[in-house]
Amino acid sequence: MKTAVEWLYDQIENEGKCIYEVMEQAKEMEKEQIIDAHGDKQKTKSNPNSIVTYGYTFTGKMYYDKIFKSE
């Protein structure tokens, strides 16, 4: 599997495509690769002074949105 950067380079260098034609597709590929790499995490929290324990899921999409959405 190629990274988004490798794919973009290939499209421009070997396929002769204009960067503007493939840039959005490369950005979407990069987003999906970041989300997949982070994966979904299960977290559990508990208070030592209490019997209450709770869990939540932090998804790769949540990670991407938190890190990159503000840009």
MOPAC internal coordinates of N, CA, C and O (Angstrom, degrees):
PM7 1SCF
backbone

  N    0.0000 0     0.00 0     0.00 0    0    0    0
  C    1.4427 1     0.00 0     0.00 0    1    0    0
  C    1.5249 1   109.06 1     0.00 0    2    1    0
  O    1.2310 1   120.59 1   -45.96 1    3    2    1
  N    1.2948 1   116.48 1   134.04 1    3    2    1
  C    1.4534 1   121.91 1   178.40 1    5    3    2
  C    1.5215 1   110.04 1   -88.17 1    6    5    3
  O    1.2310 1   121.40 1   -30.30 1    7    6    5
  N    1.3248 1   114.94 1   149.70 1    7    6    5
  C    1.4583 1   118.45 1   171.11 1    9    7    6
  C    1.5233 1   107.97 1   -74.89 1   10    9    7
  O    1.2310 1   120.70 1   -13.18 1   11   10    9
  N    1.3131 1   116.26 1   166.82 1   11   10    9
  C    1.4623 1   120.39 1   178.54 1   13   11   10
  C    1.5218 1   110.97 1   -61.18 1   14   13   11
  O    1.2310 1   120.37 1   143.58 1   15   14   13
  N    1.3197 1   116.90 1   -36.42 1   15   14   13
  C    1.4678 1   120.95 1   179.87 1   17   15   14
  C    1.5294 1   110.48 1   -67.53 1   18   17   15
  O    1.2310 1   120.31 1   136.36 1   19   18   17
  N    1.3190 1   117.01 1   -43.64 1   19   18   17
  C    1.4629 1   120.51 1   178.25 1   21   19   18
  C    1.5326 1   110.83 1   -63.24 1   22   21   19
  O    1.2310 1   120.65 1   137.25 1   23   22   21
  N    1.3256 1   116.36 1   -42.75 1   23   22   21
  C    1.4592 1   120.78 1   178.50 1   25   23   22
  C    1.5273 1   110.67 1   -61.65 1   26   25   23
  O    1.2310 1   120.52 1   134.95 1   27   26   25
  N    1.3381 1   116.61 1   -45.05 1   27   26   25
  C    1.4664 1   120.88 1  -179.91 1   29   27   26
  C    1.5260 1   110.73 1   -61.37 1   30   29   27
  O    1.2310 1   120.60 1   134.89 1   31   30   29
  N    1.3251 1   116.46 1   -45.11 1   31   30   29
  C    1.4674 1   120.64 1   178.11 1   33   31   30
  C    1.5282 1   110.61 1   -58.98 1   34   33   31
  O    1.2310 1   120.75 1   134.70 1   35   34   33
  N    1.3127 1   116.17 1   -45.30 1   35   34   33
  C    1.4624 1   120.82 1   179.76 1   37   35   34
  C    1.5257 1   111.44 1   -60.78 1   38   37   35
  O    1.2310 1   120.50 1   137.95 1   39   38   37
  N    1.3156 1   116.64 1   -42.05 1   39   38   37
  C    1.4609 1   120.98 1  -179.84 1   41   39   38
  C    1.5299 1   111.67 1   -63.04 1   42   41   39
  O    1.2310 1   120.49 1   141.29 1   43   42   41
  N    1.3158 1   116.67 1   -38.71 1   43   42   41
  C    1.4631 1   121.01 1  -178.54 1   45   43   42
  C    1.5239 1   111.16 1   -79.99 1   46   45   43
  O    1.2310 1   120.45 1   131.07 1   47   46   45
  N    1.3296 1   116.74 1   -48.93 1   47   46   45
  C    1.4663 1   121.21 1  -173.92 1   49   47   46
  C    1.5296 1   112.77 1   -75.42 1   50   49   47
  O    1.2310 1   120.23 1   130.51 1   51   50   49
  N    1.3199 1   117.16 1   -49.49 1   51   50   49
  C    1.4658 1   120.40 1  -173.18 1   53   51   50
  C    1.5239 1   113.98 1   -92.84 1   54   53   51
  O    1.2310 1   120.48 1   147.35 1   55   54   53
  N    1.3099 1   116.69 1   -32.65 1   55   54   53
  C    1.4619 1   120.01 1  -177.76 1   57   55   54
  C    1.5248 1   112.16 1   -93.83 1   58   57   55
  O    1.2310 1   120.54 1   166.58 1   59   58   57
  N    1.3359 1   116.58 1   -13.42 1   59   58   57
  C    1.4531 1   121.32 1   178.03 1   61   59   58
  C    1.5186 1   114.85 1    71.14 1   62   61   59
  O    1.2310 1   120.54 1  -158.70 1   63   62   61
  N    1.3279 1   116.58 1    21.30 1   63   62   61
  C    1.4637 1   119.76 1  -178.84 1   65   63   62
  C    1.5275 1   110.07 1   -81.68 1   66   65   63
  O    1.2310 1   121.45 1   -26.77 1   67   66   65
  N    1.3005 1   114.83 1   153.23 1   67   66   65
  C    1.4573 1   121.98 1   176.75 1   69   67   66
  C    1.5341 1   108.64 1   -75.05 1   70   69   67
  O    1.2310 1   120.74 1   -40.85 1   71   70   69
  N    1.3283 1   116.20 1   139.15 1   71   70   69
  C    1.4668 1   120.37 1  -177.79 1   73   71   70
  C    1.5258 1   111.53 1   -56.91 1   74   73   71
  O    1.2310 1   120.20 1   145.46 1   75   74   73
  N    1.3204 1   117.23 1   -34.54 1   75   74   73
  C    1.4636 1   120.42 1  -178.79 1   77   75   74
  C    1.5243 1   112.11 1   -67.45 1   78   77   75
  O    1.2310 1   120.16 1   155.22 1   79   78   77
  N    1.3245 1   117.29 1   -24.78 1   79   78   77
  C    1.4641 1   121.49 1   179.07 1   81   79   78
  C    1.5312 1   112.14 1   -73.19 1   82   81   79
  O    1.2310 1   120.26 1   149.48 1   83   82   81
  N    1.3077 1   117.12 1   -30.52 1   83   82   81
  C    1.4632 1   120.38 1  -171.26 1   85   83   82
  C    1.5305 1   114.22 1  -116.69 1   86   85   83
  O    1.2310 1   119.73 1   176.63 1   87   86   85
  N    1.3162 1   118.11 1    -3.37 1   87   86   85
  C    1.4646 1   120.68 1  -175.36 1   89   87   86
  C    1.5243 1   112.72 1   -62.20 1   90   89   87
  O    1.2310 1   119.49 1   134.01 1   91   90   89
  N    1.3322 1   118.58 1   -45.99 1   91   90   89
  C    1.4677 1   120.81 1  -178.93 1   93   91   90
  C    1.5255 1   111.40 1   -64.05 1   94   93   91
  O    1.2310 1   120.53 1   142.17 1   95   94   93
  N    1.3190 1   116.58 1   -37.83 1   95   94   93
  C    1.4647 1   120.11 1   178.41 1   97   95   94
  C    1.5313 1   110.05 1   -65.61 1   98   97   95
  O    1.2310 1   120.11 1   140.58 1   99   98   97
  N    1.3198 1   117.40 1   -39.42 1   99   98   97
  C    1.4637 1   121.25 1   178.23 1  101   99   98
  C    1.5303 1   110.78 1   -65.79 1  102  101   99
  O    1.2310 1   120.09 1   141.32 1  103  102  101
  N    1.3257 1   117.44 1   -38.68 1  103  102  101
  C    1.4675 1   120.89 1   177.47 1  105  103  102
  C    1.5277 1   110.96 1   -63.16 1  106  105  103
  O    1.2310 1   120.53 1   138.22 1  107  106  105
  N    1.3255 1   116.60 1   -41.78 1  107  106  105
  C    1.4649 1   120.57 1   179.17 1  109  107  106
  C    1.5272 1   110.73 1   -66.06 1  110  109  107
  O    1.2310 1   120.39 1   141.01 1  111  110  109
  N    1.3259 1   116.85 1   -38.99 1  111  110  109
  C    1.4671 1   120.70 1   176.96 1  113  111  110
  C    1.5252 1   110.21 1   -62.50 1  114  113  111
  O    1.2310 1   120.45 1   136.85 1  115  114  113
  N    1.3320 1   116.75 1   -43.15 1  115  114  113
  C    1.4617 1   120.62 1   179.59 1  117  115  114
  C    1.5246 1   110.89 1   -62.44 1  118  117  115
  O    1.2310 1   120.41 1   137.16 1  119  118  117
  N    1.3164 1   116.83 1   -42.84 1  119  118  117
  C    1.4643 1   121.57 1   178.24 1  121  119  118
  C    1.5294 1   110.42 1   -58.18 1  122  121  119
  O    1.2310 1   120.28 1   131.06 1  123  122  121
  N    1.3253 1   117.07 1   -48.94 1  123  122  121
  C    1.4588 1   121.03 1  -179.95 1  125  123  122
  C    1.5335 1   111.70 1   -62.35 1  126  125  123
  O    1.2310 1   120.35 1   141.67 1  127  126  125
  N    1.3210 1   116.93 1   -38.33 1  127  126  125
  C    1.4679 1   120.28 1   178.97 1  129  127  126
  C    1.5264 1   111.16 1   -65.89 1  130  129  127
  O    1.2310 1   120.04 1   141.04 1  131  130  129
  N    1.3286 1   117.54 1   -38.96 1  131  130  129
  C    1.4680 1   121.34 1   177.86 1  133  131  130
  C    1.5200 1   109.88 1   -65.76 1  134  133  131
  O    1.2310 1   120.33 1   134.43 1  135  134  133
  N    1.3196 1   116.98 1   -45.57 1  135  134  133
  C    1.4684 1   121.15 1   179.80 1  137  135  134
  C    1.5266 1   110.54 1   -61.85 1  138  137  135
  O    1.2310 1   120.41 1   134.18 1  139  138  137
  N    1.3285 1   116.82 1   -45.82 1  139  138  137
  C    1.4679 1   120.72 1   179.61 1  141  139  138
  C    1.5221 1   111.70 1   -64.04 1  142  141  139
  O    1.2310 1   120.39 1   139.71 1  143  142  141
  N    1.3287 1   116.86 1   -40.29 1  143  142  141
  C    1.4627 1   120.23 1  -178.67 1  145  143  142
  C    1.5264 1   111.50 1   -66.50 1  146  145  143
  O    1.2310 1   120.14 1   143.07 1  147  146  145
  N    1.3075 1   117.33 1   -36.93 1  147  146  145
  C    1.4631 1   119.67 1  -179.64 1  149  147  146
  C    1.5126 1   110.83 1   -73.70 1  150  149  147
  O    1.2310 1   120.34 1   140.29 1  151  150  149
  N    1.3173 1   116.95 1   -39.71 1  151  150  149
  C    1.4645 1   120.75 1   178.99 1  153  151  150
  C    1.5132 1   112.87 1    68.82 1  154  153  151
  O    1.2310 1   120.77 1     4.80 1  155  154  153
  N    1.3032 1   116.13 1  -175.20 1  155  154  153
  C    1.4611 1   122.40 1   178.80 1  157  155  154
  C    1.5227 1   108.62 1  -100.32 1  158  157  155
  O    1.2310 1   121.22 1   -44.78 1  159  158  157
  N    1.3058 1   115.27 1   135.22 1  159  158  157
  C    1.4548 1   121.29 1  -178.65 1  161  159  158
  C    1.5260 1   109.39 1  -117.12 1  162  161  159
  O    1.2310 1   121.06 1   -44.06 1  163  162  161
  N    1.2952 1   115.57 1   135.94 1  163  162  161
  C    1.4599 1   121.60 1   173.53 1  165  163  162
  C    1.5237 1   107.48 1   -98.47 1  166  165  163
  O    1.2310 1   120.77 1   -53.04 1  167  166  165
  N    1.2994 1   116.14 1   126.96 1  167  166  165
  C    1.4647 1   120.61 1   179.93 1  169  167  166
  C    1.5205 1   108.79 1  -118.04 1  170  169  167
  O    1.2310 1   121.03 1   -35.08 1  171  170  169
  N    1.3072 1   115.64 1   144.92 1  171  170  169
  C    1.4644 1   121.12 1   176.56 1  173  171  170
  C    1.5219 1   108.20 1  -129.05 1  174  173  171
  O    1.2310 1   121.26 1   -45.87 1  175  174  173
  N    1.3004 1   115.19 1   134.13 1  175  174  173
  C    1.4655 1   120.95 1   178.28 1  177  175  174
  C    1.5220 1   108.03 1  -122.55 1  178  177  175
  O    1.2310 1   121.25 1   -37.23 1  179  178  177
  N    1.3007 1   115.22 1   142.77 1  179  178  177
  C    1.4565 1   119.25 1   173.62 1  181  179  178
  C    1.5212 1   108.48 1  -146.16 1  182  181  179
  O    1.2310 1   121.46 1   -27.92 1  183  182  181
  N    1.2921 1   114.80 1   152.08 1  183  182  181
  C    1.4542 1   121.76 1   178.17 1  185  183  182
  C    1.5211 1   107.40 1  -100.40 1  186  185  183
  O    1.2310 1   119.36 1   -57.11 1  187  186  185
  N    1.3298 1   118.83 1   122.89 1  187  186  185
  C    1.4720 1   120.35 1  -177.89 1  189  187  186
  C    1.5239 1   113.67 1   -58.53 1  190  189  187
  O    1.2310 1   120.17 1   154.36 1  191  190  189
  N    1.3154 1   117.28 1   -25.64 1  191  190  189
  C    1.4635 1   121.02 1  -179.07 1  193  191  190
  C    1.5239 1   112.85 1   -92.40 1  194  193  191
  O    1.2310 1   120.64 1  -173.06 1  195  194  193
  N    1.3240 1   116.39 1     6.94 1  195  194  193
  C    1.4546 1   120.32 1  -176.56 1  197  195  194
  C    1.5238 1   109.50 1  -138.67 1  198  197  195
  O    1.2310 1   120.33 1   -19.12 1  199  198  197
  N    1.3049 1   116.96 1   160.88 1  199  198  197
  C    1.4646 1   120.64 1   175.91 1  201  199  198
  C    1.5309 1   111.30 1   -91.92 1  202  201  199
  O    1.2310 1   120.46 1  -178.04 1  203  202  201
  N    1.3339 1   116.72 1     1.96 1  203  202  201
  C    1.4553 1   121.24 1  -177.08 1  205  203  202
  C    1.5300 1   109.96 1   -79.67 1  206  205  203
  O    1.2310 1   121.35 1   -51.91 1  207  206  205
  N    1.3024 1   115.03 1   128.09 1  207  206  205
  C    1.4604 1   122.65 1   174.85 1  209  207  206
  C    1.5247 1   107.48 1  -130.78 1  210  209  207
  O    1.2310 1   120.61 1   -43.70 1  211  210  209
  N    1.2957 1   116.44 1   136.30 1  211  210  209
  C    1.4483 1   118.96 1   177.65 1  213  211  210
  C    1.5257 1   109.67 1  -136.18 1  214  213  211
  O    1.2310 1   120.76 1   -22.88 1  215  214  213
  N    1.3017 1   116.15 1   157.12 1  215  214  213
  C    1.4513 1   121.31 1  -179.37 1  217  215  214
  C    1.5137 1   111.02 1  -130.44 1  218  217  215
  O    1.2310 1   120.96 1   -20.80 1  219  218  217
  N    1.2982 1   115.76 1   159.20 1  219  218  217
  C    1.4568 1   121.17 1   175.72 1  221  219  218
  C    1.5230 1   109.18 1  -151.46 1  222  221  219
  O    1.2310 1   121.45 1   -15.59 1  223  222  221
  N    1.3131 1   114.82 1   164.41 1  223  222  221
  C    1.4612 1   121.00 1   179.54 1  225  223  222
  C    1.5181 1   108.91 1  -111.62 1  226  225  223
  O    1.2310 1   120.85 1   -46.58 1  227  226  225
  N    1.3126 1   115.98 1   133.42 1  227  226  225
  C    1.4613 1   122.55 1   174.68 1  229  227  226
  C    1.5157 1   105.79 1  -114.84 1  230  229  227
  O    1.2310 1   120.49 1   -71.14 1  231  230  229
  N    1.3261 1   116.67 1   108.86 1  231  230  229
  C    1.4566 1   120.83 1  -173.41 1  233  231  230
  C    1.5304 1   111.83 1   -87.29 1  234  233  231
  O    1.2310 1   121.45 1   -15.32 1  235  234  233
  N    1.3166 1   114.82 1   164.68 1  235  234  233
  C    1.4532 1   120.49 1   175.53 1  237  235  234
  C    1.5245 1   111.35 1   -60.79 1  238  237  235
  O    1.2310 1   120.49 1   144.32 1  239  238  237
  N    1.3310 1   116.67 1   -35.68 1  239  238  237
  C    1.4677 1   121.36 1   177.76 1  241  239  238
  C    1.5237 1   110.61 1   -65.74 1  242  241  239
  O    1.2310 1   120.18 1   138.91 1  243  242  241
  N    1.3270 1   117.26 1   -41.09 1  243  242  241
  C    1.4600 1   120.83 1   177.25 1  245  243  242
  C    1.5303 1   110.04 1   -61.75 1  246  245  243
  O    1.2310 1   120.54 1   137.86 1  247  246  245
  N    1.3287 1   116.57 1   -42.14 1  247  246  245
  C    1.4587 1   121.38 1   178.08 1  249  247  246
  C    1.5296 1   110.06 1   -60.58 1  250  249  247
  O    1.2310 1   120.21 1   131.15 1  251  250  249
  N    1.3237 1   117.21 1   -48.85 1  251  250  249
  C    1.4634 1   121.41 1  -179.04 1  253  251  250
  C    1.5323 1   110.60 1   -58.92 1  254  253  251
  O    1.2310 1   120.83 1   132.38 1  255  254  253
  N    1.3186 1   116.02 1   -47.62 1  255  254  253
  C    1.4668 1   119.96 1  -179.17 1  257  255  254
  C    1.5271 1   111.66 1   -61.11 1  258  257  255
  O    1.2310 1   120.67 1   138.24 1  259  258  257
  N    1.3139 1   116.33 1   -41.76 1  259  258  257
  C    1.4703 1   120.48 1  -179.26 1  261  259  258
  C    1.5253 1   111.35 1   -64.73 1  262  261  259
  O    1.2310 1   120.21 1   138.02 1  263  262  261
  N    1.3164 1   117.20 1   -41.98 1  263  262  261
  C    1.4690 1   121.53 1  -174.74 1  265  263  262
  C    1.5281 1   112.29 1   -83.15 1  266  265  263
  O    1.2310 1   119.63 1   138.60 1  267  266  265
  N    1.3189 1   118.30 1   -41.40 1  267  266  265
  C    1.4701 1   120.88 1  -168.39 1  269  267  266
  C    1.5256 1   115.70 1  -110.25 1  270  269  267
  O    1.2310 1   118.83 1   164.75 1  271  270  269
  N    1.3208 1   119.84 1   -15.25 1  271  270  269
  C    1.4561 1   120.83 1  -176.22 1  273  271  270
  C    1.5296 1   113.15 1   -66.28 1  274  273  271
  O    1.2310 1   119.55 1   151.34 1  275  274  273
  N    1.3153 1   118.45 1   -28.66 1  275  274  273
  C    1.4603 1   120.80 1  -177.39 1  277  275  274
  C    1.5225 1   112.67 1   -73.90 1  278  277  275
  O    1.2310 1   120.27 1   167.18 1  279  278  277
  N    1.3258 1   117.09 1   -12.82 1  279  278  277
  C    1.4694 1   120.17 1  -178.18 1  281  279  278
  C    1.5011 1   112.07 1   -82.11 1  282  281  279
  O    1.2310 1   120.10 1   180.00 1  283  282  281

